[in-house]
């Protein structure tokens, strides 16, 4: 939340999805630190009780696909 207003859509864990935040921090490092090499080891999507889902539902996880797609788009824009 920023001043009581959500900064992004919440995932199942309640954590906000903010792909523009990744883009902003990468662009900041690029501008202020001479575009250093950066390795992103993890950027996961928390799920709740996925073990209880049938395999077909667990594999057809459109919210997770949307999450990864939006973050990869922001990453590409920052490059």
Secondary structure, DSSP 4 states (H G I P E B T S, - for coil): -BTTB-SSEE-TTS-EE-HHHHHHHHHHHHHHTTS------------SSGGGS-HHHHH--HHHHHHHHHHHHHHHHH-
